[in-house]
């Protein structure tokens, strides 16, 4: 649905939405990879050849790495656009495509590394209990790499928060203190949801990999690693909710797609959508841009309650 909405609505043809579409593709691939794992695990594992076992694991590694890499790309893009006071990134489509290709290339490499050379076939003492043919050192490397990604995201969103709060504190001289507090609260809520979802979904699995890599069989990781994998896969489920469904225009595009599929009022809604889905900027909003303030950090100027939003988040 996210990929369809981005491709069908020309108002989503910006770098941030292309990255969100790429993230949706990675999350869809994660679901397919997990379904494949469920169909080839348990009693069916013994029927797999070594190559099939590596392929099964590689699909999971590629999908999860691509999902996390897209999360990092979105964080960097939002940081760049907001700090430089832009509504959308000035990256060309060619650069966006190149970035997405790089994300998938790195993900594929990370998925193929264990089967190509970083495994424990020649050193059984180095074998993981969670993934028996994987080297424990590779699991440590993969877990540390994802933890590093998380800390970079924390740094990016923390800087965004303090920058926006600083900008709004100056703007609040011309507005009410209540609106200032509400805007900062909304910003904090958005960042907390983004980082909180990552921590809840990924930390159990990353800690399990670290324990397995450091302690081996003594960690007893095999008894609970399946639950950690399910939680990590849930991150692919919540990503569209956090990064897309909270966007009002995205929700309206979803409704239009569903109406078209159901054959109820789709044509009529499509005629209205160019006007209703993204009204022109008001004079106050344009004035905010003229004052060199980032449009992304300006309070909404319609009759609704003031809120702070990150485009695409």
BELRAKA-V981016 format. One record per residue. PHI is phi in whole degrees, 0 to 359 (999 if undefined). Layout:
PHI + PHI
This chain:
999 + 296 + 296 + 294 + 297 + 293 + 286 + 269 + 257 + 294 + 288 + 262 + 274 + 225 + 309 + 298 + 284 + 298 + 293 + 294 + 294 + 294 + 295 + 298 + 296 + 295 + 290 + 296 + 296 + 297 + 295 + 294 + 296 + 290 + 298 + 297 + 296 + 295 + 278 + 228 + 229 + 65 + 295 + 275 + 300 + 294 + 272 + 279 + 280 + 299 + 295 + 295 + 295 + 295 + 296 + 302 + 289 + 295 + 299 + 295 + 298 + 296 + 294 + 290 + 296 + 296 + 296 + 293 + 298 + 292 + 300 + 294 + 298 + 295 + 298 + 294 + 296 + 294 + 298 + 295 + 289 + 286 + 294 + 270 + 59 + 234 + 279 + 228 + 297 + 269 + 300 + 286 + 299 + 297 + 291 + 296 + 298 + 298 + 297 + 294 + 297 + 297 + 300 + 288 + 295 + 297 + 296 + 294 + 299 + 297 + 285 + 269 + 307 + 298 + 282 + 276 + 209 + 265 + 225 + 245 + 298 + 259 + 212 + 296 + 292 + 268 + 288 + 279 + 273 + 285 + 233 + 308 + 268 + 275 + 285 + 297 + 294 + 294 + 297 + 297 + 299 + 294 + 293 + 296 + 298 + 289 + 296 + 297 + 302 + 297 + 294 + 295 + 298 + 300 + 297 + 297 + 289 + 295 + 295 + 302 + 299 + 292 + 294 + 295 + 298 + 296 + 296 + 291 + 298 + 284 + 291 + 294 + 297 + 251 + 222 + 284 + 294 + 295 + 295 + 298 + 295 + 295 + 294 + 297 + 296 + 296 + 298 + 297 + 294 + 297 + 295 + 296 + 295 + 299 + 285 + 296 + 297 + 295 + 296 + 298 + 278 + 256 + 301 + 303 + 292 + 293 + 296 + 298 + 296 + 295 + 295 + 295 + 291 + 274 + 253 + 69 + 297 + 294 + 281 + 53 + 295 + 293 + 279 + 225 + 294 + 296 + 293 + 294 + 294 + 298 + 296 + 296 + 294 + 297 + 299 + 291 + 280 + 275 + 304 + 298 + 291 + 288 + 266 + 233 + 293 + 281 + 271 + 299 + 292 + 295 + 297 + 293 + 294 + 301 + 298 + 295 + 297 + 295 + 296 + 294 + 294 + 275 + 73 + 238 + 72 + 296 + 296 + 294 + 293 + 294 + 291 + 275 + 299 + 301 + 272 + 281 + 285 + 210 + 297 + 299 + 292 + 281 + 298 + 295 + 293 + 295 + 296 + 296 + 292 + 295 + 274 + 65 + 263 + 293 + 300 + 292 + 252 + 278 + 296 + 296 + 248 + 272 + 281 + 282 + 294 + 300 + 213 + 251 + 227 + 256 + 306 + 86 + 234
